Amino acid sequence: MEAQCRYQRAQSLGRGRQGAHSLVQSGDTSALLDLRKERAAEYEKAAELFRTVGLFGDAGRCWYQAAYEYNWLGMLRPEYREKCYSVCEIAAEYLGAADDWWGRGMAEFLAGQALRTDVIGGSPDPRSIPALRRAAESFTRADRPVEAAAAEMTAAVTLTQIGGTEWITTAVDALRTYEQARPSLRIPRDREINDRAIIANGTRVLTSKVCRSAATMGQYPLWQELIWLLSEAPKGRSFQDQHLQDDTWSRLAADDGTLSELMMRRKGLAREESDLQQMIKATLITRSDDEVQAMKERLRRKEHELEDIDRQVARRFQRIYHDTPERIELLSTSPVTPEALQASLELGEAYISYRWNDGAPLRSVVTRSSVTTGLATGVTSEFATAAVKAGRLGEVVPKGVFPSTDQLLGPVPEEIDTLIISPDSLLLGVPWHQAPSPDPSNSNLTLGERYTITVVPAAGVLHHLRAHRPRSGPSGRDTAYMGVACDGGGKGLVFVDQEVETTRLNHFADDPGSGFLMTADCGRFLKRGCSAGLLHLACHTEPQGLLLSLDGTWTRPTDLLNVPGRTFGADILLLTGCSAGDFSREENNEFLGVVRQLIVVTGARAAVVSLAPVPDAAGVLFADLFVWALNGKGPDRPWRTPDRPLAVGPAVAWARQTMRRRLRVDDVKALIAGCEHPRPTHASWWSPWFVVGDPRATTSHRTT
């Protein structure tokens, strides 16, 4: 009973008191130190009392709580770090004796970080790495692989301070362990937390170390794999969207009877556990020791039942994860190996991945026959900032801004004609097609005229899109085309109705199922749904959604998941609203907002979007050119047109080049009714358009 009282007193010290909050606000560190020291002492006294009566698990947990207090004290007073380490080791010993391997892992993990040094770049204490390794082993015994990966990642970061190559092996093992364990995490919140703590933070430190060590360690056997994992592990989460995950997994969980039953049982047990905890606290003084011990034993059984249900829930989520529809896999795509990506690539394609580090980002170039990793030396924040700014304004990037093509792209074989680029951080939003062409014979050519260029969030996304290609033939979708226009209540969009109407009449008149909705009827889109080869949305677009109503209500793509009896499917998306493809301006692991969500919701393989504000009339012209190239036929035009259908990547490239170099103003005026001063050669008309997704995507409902 005394041990319980000591424990409860330690728990209550400084909590729920106005004075403690005032101390924090005032910055009175001496009083805070005294409070923490008193709390640690009470935990230690409780631990000794638990030990004397043979309750080793309770003793170990109290020593761990004391070590946690000493760890806080060590942040301000280095002399407490040694105390923290020694108390952690005692806690680990007793928790291991009680077969609490998760608790032992937590104690060893804290011990491995307790002996931190205040010297920047200084060598770590020699006891830190062994403690972190013991933590990983304990977590593994407890069947907690995610925590084991966290311990390994912390060890890898610590080893970078020593030098040598051991940190490389440890980092690769940590990343492998985490990827194997990740599907067992409850979705989506647990994944988001661990993605940030283990992947985002750990890889940021290791990326910096890689860039500093490239010259001396480039031949190390695991070097290439390390660069690949550091690049792809964080970016594999770029399709992560909390609203989309919450909505989708809530529906899946509600539809799964086994999971619903488990969650109901868990809710009941959690309530019973909370009631028992309150009863124990309330009866420590009024009940006998035997009665308290009986209640504690019941509490332990409830805790074990909850742990068992948590494991069942995790396994059930993992089963749902493997059995769900294809689009669910895109919610948070796991990295793929270079070999798996190579199997997805087609002849003439190169995948180029970047992981940002100012002045020398990590870069991987993968073709069907080769994998080359290294640093993009000379790619600086000054270049990236200037290029992205011009791209977002719809301007031409001055040639002098770009580094050389060799610096930017790396070793691209001569036979390559398609670049699939996965940017990162400051490189998000670079208008790649504006970069100078490597062709020395024509300095006026751009990279977009030499290569077909598309953007993807990560290699795993491309691999997934290609693993689930739509069936060929007219049965793939119900109709070839669906266009929806909304002028947003007259907010500057004069030509959108004309855009969808002329696209349908000029290019899909022979398909009876194709249709369009003009502004007056745009609200019907949510009611009717669609299954189209090409879904064309001409409306205002922002990162949070689409303006598809006359009353100013924004439609999130996730809303399309929640329309009873309706489905929304497409092979290719065409979004002609301003800045529909703009990237996030912050380091928040977000990639393309509404476009990302629409690809997941509709099952599309590619989306055609703009990076910058686009003149309203430019959408009419671009849509006409793009669809003509996609179908390989259309009305007679006074300019040269493709003689065969093109995939989405080449179709966008052809439309951009045609607008820039091949059109006369009078011809454009004849195409766009009411446009008196078209400027097709101006950068704001042709430059913003690009492709997200598979450059080889076509519509399964061909009109050719």
N, C-alpha and C positions, 0 to 999 in steps of 0.2 A: 504493500500500500504506500509506503514511503517513496518507493521508486516511482510509482504512478504520480504521486503528488509533486515530486521534483520535476518530473517530465511536464506535467501540466503547468507548473509555475514557469518553467523555461519557455513553454509555448506562449504564455500570456504576457511575459515581460515586454513592455514597450508596445503592445498591441491594443488597439481600441482606446488609447489614451491621447488626449489632446496634447499633452506635453511632448510625446514622441514626435508627433507631426510637426510641432513647433520647432523641435530640435533640428529636424531635417531642413525646414524652411530657413532657419537662422544660420545653418552651417556651423553649429557648435560641435565641432568634431570631438572634443574631449569628452563631452557628455555622451555622445553616440558611442565612442570607444568604451566607456564605462558600461553602458547598457549591453553592448555586444559581449564584453568580457563576462559580465554577470550571467548572461544567458548561456554562454559556453560552459561556465563552471557548473551551472545547474544541470545541464545535459550530461556532463561528465560524472557528477554525483549520482544521477539516475542510472547511468550506464553501469557504474560499479555495483550499485544495489541489485540491478537486474542480473549481473554476472554472478553475484554471490548466491542467488537462488536458482541458478542454472538456466535462466531465460536468455540464452546467448543471442538469439535473433533480436530481441528487444534491446539488449545491451549494445549490439553492433549498430542498430539504427540510432540509438542515442549518441554513440560516439561519432557517427557520421554527421548528425546534426551539430555536435560540438565542433567538428572539423569545418563544417560549412561556415560557422561563426568566425573561426580563426582565419579562414580564407578571406573573409571580408576584412578582418582586422589587418591581414597581411598586405592588402592593397594600400593601406595608409602607413603601416608600421612593418617594415621588412622582417623584423625579428620574430613576428608571429608566423612567418611562412614555414619555418622549420617545425614549429608546434603543430601547424595544420597537417604537415606531411606525416608526422609521427602518430597523430591521432587517427588519420585516415588509415594507416597501416593496421592499427589496433582494430578499427571498425571492420576492415576487410577480413581480418583473421576470424573475428567472431561471427560475421555474416556468413563466411564460408563454412564455419563449423555448423551453422544452422541450415546449410544447404540453400541459402538465399543468394544465388549466384548473380542475380540482377543487382541486388544491393551491394554485393562485393564489387561488381564491376563499377558501380557508381562511386564507391569509395576509392578504388584504385584510379579511376578517371580523374577524380578531384586531386588525388595525390600527385598524379602526373603533371598537373597544372599549378600545383601549390608553390613549387620552387622556382617561380618565374624570376627572371633577372631584369633589372632596370636599365641594363646596358644595351642600347640599340645594336643589334647584330652580334651581341655577345654569345658565347657558347652556353648551352643550357646545362643545368645541373645533371651530372651523369646518372642520377636516380630517376629522372623524369621519363626517359624512354622505356626502361624496364617496367615502370608502373603503368604506363599507357598500354604496353603489350599485355601485361597481366589483365588490365581492364578489358581489352578486346577478347582475350581467352575466356574470361568470366562471362561476358555478354554472350559469347558463342555458346557456352554451356547452358546459359539461361534461355537459349533460342531467341535471342534478341539481336539479329544480324544488323539491323540499322544502327543500333548503338555501337556494335562492334566496328562498323564502318566509320562512325564518328571518331572512335578512339584511334583507329588506324590513320584517319586523315589528320587528326591532331598530332599524332606521332610523326607523320610525314612532314607537316609544317615545322615541327620542332627540329627534325633532322636537317632541314635546309640550313639551319644555323651552324651545323657542324662541318658541312662540306662532304666530299665523297659522292658516292652514287646510291647509298642505301635508301635515301629518301625517294628515289625514283621507283624502286621496287615497292616500297611501302605505299606510295601514292597510287600506283597502278592497282595494287591489291585492294586498297580502300575503295577506289572507284568501281572496281569489279564487284566487290561485296555489296556495295550500296545498290547497284543496278539489279543484282539478283534478288535483293531483299525488298526492293521498293514496291513490287506489286502487292505485298502483304500489308502495306500500310493502309489504314482506313482512309477512304477517299471522301473529300479532297483535302480536308484541312491538315491531316497529318503529313500528307505529301508536300504541301506548300511549305510547312514549317521546316521539314527536313531538307527539302530542296534548297531553301535559303541558307540554313545553318551549315549543312554538310557540303553541298555542291557549290552554291554561289560564293560563300565566304572562303571555303577552303581552296577552291580552284583559282580564286583571284590572287591569293598569296603565291600559289604554286606557279601560276602563269608568269608572274614577275620573276620568280627564280629561274624558270626555264629560259626566259629571254636573256638573263644575265649569264647563263651557263652554256648557251648554244654553241659557242666557239670551241669549248673544251670537251663537251659530252655528246656531241652530235652523232657519234658512232656507237654509243651505248646500246645494247640489244633492245631495251624496252623504250628507247627514246621516241621512236615513231609512234608507238602505241600511246605513250603518255601525252604527246601533243594532240593526238586524235581525241583521246578521252577528255582532255582539258578543254578542247574546242567544242565537242559535241555534247558532253554531259550537261553543261548549263543551258545550251541552246535547245536541247531536246525538250526543255520545258517552255519554249516560247509560245506554244499553242495553248498554254495554260491560261484559262480564264475562269475566275472564281464563280461568276454568275452562271456561266454555261455549265461548269462542273456541278455546282449545287443543284441546278434545275434538272440536269440529266440524271445524276445519281439519285436524286430524291425520287424521281419517277421509277428508276430501276429498282430501288429498294422497296418502294411501295408495291411494285408488281411481283416481288419475290416473296412467296409465303414463308419460306424457311427463315429468311433474313428478318422479316417483320416479326415473326414469333420470337427470334433471338433478341431483337431489340426491345420487345415488350418485357421479356424475362429480365433483361439487363436493367431496364428502368425500375422494375419492382425490387430487384436485389439491391440496387443503389439506394433506393428509399429505405429498405430495411437496414442496410449498413449505416446510413446516416442516423437512423433512429437509435440503433445500438450505441453508436459513438456518443450521442447526446445522453443516453441513459447512463453510460459508464462515467462520463464526466459529472453527472448529477448525483451519483450514488457512491462516489469514492469515500465519502465521509460517513454516510448514513447506513450503508450496507456492510456486511461482513466481507472479509477478504475472499472467502470461498465463493460467495455470490458474485463478487466482481470478477474473479478468475473464470467462473462459468460463463459470464457474459462476454468476457474477452475471448474465450474459446469459441463461442458462437460467432463473434465478430470475425475471428480468423477463418472460420468455415465460409462465412459470407464473402470474405475477401478472396479466398481460393476459388469459390464459385464464380465470382466476377471475373477473375483472371482467366478461368476456363472459357467463360462465355466470350470474353474479348478475343481469345484465340480462335474460337469458332466463327465469330463475326469477321475477323481478319481473313480466315480461310474462305468464308462465303463471298466476301468482297473480291477476293482473288479469283474465285470461280466465276463470278459475274464478269470480272474484268476480261477473262479469257473467252467468255461465251457471248459477250454483248455485240451489238451491231458494229459494223466496220467504223462508223464515224466516231464511236466512243474512244477508239484507240488513238484518235488524233487529239483528244483532250490533253494528253500529256505524254508525248511520244518518247519512248525509250531510245537511247542511242543505238545505232547499229554499227557493226564492224565494217572496216573498209571493204572486206571481202564480200559482205552482204550487199553493200552499196554498189560494188562493181558489177554484181549480178543483175542489178536494176538498171544500170546505165546502158545506153545504146551506142552504136558506132558513131563517132564524131562528137561525143559529149564529154565534157569535163566538169566535175563538181569542185568548186573552190570554196573552202570554208575559212573564215577568219575568227580569231579570238583576240579582242582588243588589248593592245599594250602600246602606249604612245611611243611612236618612233619605230616600233618593230613588232607589229601584231603577229601572233601565231598564224600560220597559213598551211592548209593541207590542200593539195591538188590531186584529185582522184580521177583516173580514166579507167576504161575497161581493162587495161593492161599494166597500169602503173599507179603507185602511190608515192607522192613526194611531200615531205613535211619540212617546214623550216620557218624562217622569219621573213616578214614583208618589210625589210629594212627601208627606211625612208618614207613610210606611210605615217604621217604625223597628224596630230590633232588640228594643226593649222589647215592642212589640206582638207581633212574631213569636215571641219566646221564650215569652211568656205564653200565646198562642193554641196553640202546639204542645204546651206542657206540659199544658194542659187537654185537648187532643185525645188525647194519648197516655194520659191517665188516664180517658178516657171521660166527661169532665165537660162541662158547658155553659160556654162561654166568656162571661164577663161582657160585657154590651153595651158598657160603657165602654172595654173593651180595644181594640175595633176602631176604626180610623180611619173617616172618613166613606166612604160607598160611592163617591163621586166620586173621592176620593183613592185608594181601593183598586183600583177597576175601571177608572176613566177613562171616556172617552166611549163608552158602550155605547148603540147606537140603540134606540129604543122597541120596534121590532118583534122584537128578539132574545128568544128563549125558552130558548136553550141556551148555556151557557158551557163552553168547553173550555180548561182552565187548564194552563199549563206553568210550574210554580213553579221556584225555584232557591234553593239554599243554605238560609238560615234560614226561608224560606217553605215548604220541604218539610215536610209534616205539618200545615199549617194546615187546620183543619176549615172549609173555605170555605162549606159549606152552613149553618153557624151564624151567619154574618155577618148583620147587620140588613138587611132588604129595603129597596131604595130607594123603595118605595111609601109616600108620605107619608100615605095614608089609613088605613094599618093598621100601627102601630109594632110589633105583636107578630109580624108575619110575618118569617121568616128568608129569607136569599138562596136557600136550597135549596127554599123553597116558591114563590118567584118564578121561579126558573130550574131547568132540568135542568143539573146540574154534573158534569163528569167531569175527570179528571186524565190528562195524557199527558206523557212525558218531553220531547218536542220536536216541532216541526211536522213534521219528516221522518217521525216514527213514525206520526202520524195519516195523513199522505199515503200511506204505505206500506200501512197497514191497510186503507184505503179502496180502494187500487188493486188489492187482492187479496181482494175480498169473496167469500164462499162462494156457490156456485150456489144459486138458489132451488129450492124443491121438496123432496120427501122423499128424493131421491137424494144430497143433499149429504153426509150422514153416515149411518153404518150404523144408528144408533139414536138415539132422542131424548134418552135420559138414562142416565147412569152415575153411581152414588153409591158412595163408599167411606168407611167409618167405621173409626176406630181410637182406642180409649180410652187408648192409650199405656201399657198395663199397669195400668189403674185409676188413673191420675194425674189425678183430678179431672174426667174427662169421663164423666158419667153418662148423658147424653141423646143421644150421637152415633149410637148404633145406631138409636134411635127416629127420629132426624132423617132418615137416609137411607131407612129403611124406609117411614115415613109419606109422605115426598116421592114415592117410587116408587108406592106404592099409591094415594095421593090424586090424583096428577096425571099418571101415565104408565101406568096400568093397562091402557089400550087399546093400548099399543105393545108388541108381544110381544118386541121386541129389547131393550127397556130393562131395566136390572137394577141390583142393588146388592150390595155386599159388606159384611157387618157385621164387627165386630172379629175374631171368630174366624177369618174367611176373608180378612182384609185383605191377607195376603201373596200371594194369588192375583192381585192387580191387576197386578203386574209381569210375571206369566207370561201373562196373557191379553191385555193391551193394551186399547185402546178407540178408537172413532171415534164420538163422541157430540155431539149438538147442545149439551147441557149436561153438563159434567163437574163433579161436586159432591164435594169432598173435605172431610170433617168430621174433622179430626185436629189434633194439635199442629203448629204451623208456626213455624219460625224462619228467619232470613235465609239459613242454609246449607242448609235442606231441609225435608222433610216426615217426620213420624213415622208410617210406614205398616207397622209390623211389631210383633210382640209381644215381640221380644227387644231392643228399644231401638235398633235400627239405623235411622239417618236416611237417607232417600232424597233425593239431590240430583236436581233436574230433569234435569241432564245425564246421570244414570244411565238416564233413559228413552230417551236416544239410543243406548244401548249394549246394548239387549236384542235379541238376534238373532231375526229373524223377527217382531218385534212393532212396532207403531206406536201412537202415542198422539196422538190428534187430538181437537179440540173447537172449537166456535164460541164458546162462552162458558164461563168458569171461575167456579165459586162456591166460595170458600174461607171456611169459617165458623170456622176456628181463631182463637185469640186473636192479635191484632197481626200477622196475616198480611201486611197492607199497610203495616207500619211502615217508615218511611224510614230511611236511614242517618243516624246521629247525628254523622258526621264529614264533613269536606270531602274525600271521596275519589272523587267522580264516580260514586257508586253510586246506583241508583234502584230501590228496592223489592225488591232481593234476589231471593227465591224467586219472586215474582210476575212479575218481568221475565223470568226464565228460563223459567217455565212458558208464558208467552205465546209466546216464541220456539219452544220445543220443540213445543207442541201446535198452533201456527198459529192460536190463538184471536184474535179481534178485540177482546175485552174480558174483564176479570176483575173480579169483585165480591169485595171484601175488607174487612177491618176494620182500623182504625188503632190500636185500643186493645184491652186485654183485654175479652172479652165473657163475660157469664154463660152457663154451659153451656146452660141452657134457652132463652136468647134465640136461639140458632142454629136451634132447631126452629121457633120462631114466625117469624123472619125468612125462613127458607127457604120456608115455606109461603106467606107473603104475596108474596114475590118471584116464585116460580114461578107462582102464580096470575096475577099481573099479566103475566108474560112469555108465558104460554099464552093468556090471555084467557078462561080457563074453569077450573072446578074444582068441588069439593064446595060445597054451599050453606053460606054463612057468615052469621052474624047481623049483620055489618057490610056497608057498601056496598063493592062490588067493581067493577073495571073492566069495561066492556061490550065491550072489544075487546083483542086482544093489544097489549102495549106493548114498545117496544124496551128495551134493558137500562138505559139512563139513566133514562127515565121510570119504569120498573118499580121501580128502587131508590128513587127519590124518593117514589113512592106508598107503598112498604112502610114507609119511615121515617116519613112523615107519618101513616100509619094507626096505627103503633105509638104514636106520640107523642100523638095527639089523638082517636082514634076507637074504641079498644078498651075493653071492660069486663073487669075482672079475672076474673070468673066465666067469661066466654067463653074467655079464654086458658087457664084451668085445664082447661076441657073439651077444649081442643086438645092440651095437653101433658100426657100421662099422668105422674103422680107429681110434678108441680110444684105445691106447695101455696101458694107465695107469689110468684107472678109479678109483675113490676114493669115492664110494657111502656112506661109513660110516663117511666121513669127514663132519664136520658141514656145510661147504660151499656148499655141495651138498644137504643135506636134511633139514637143519634148516630154510632157508629164506622163505619157502613157507607158505602162509596163505590165509585165505578167507576174503573178504570184502562183507558184505551183509547177505542174508538169508542162514543159514546153511542147511535148508531143501530144497533148490532149486534143481530141477532136470530139465532135458531137456524135452520139450513137444514133441519132435520127437524122442522117444525112439527107439533103435535098438534091444531091447530085445524081 
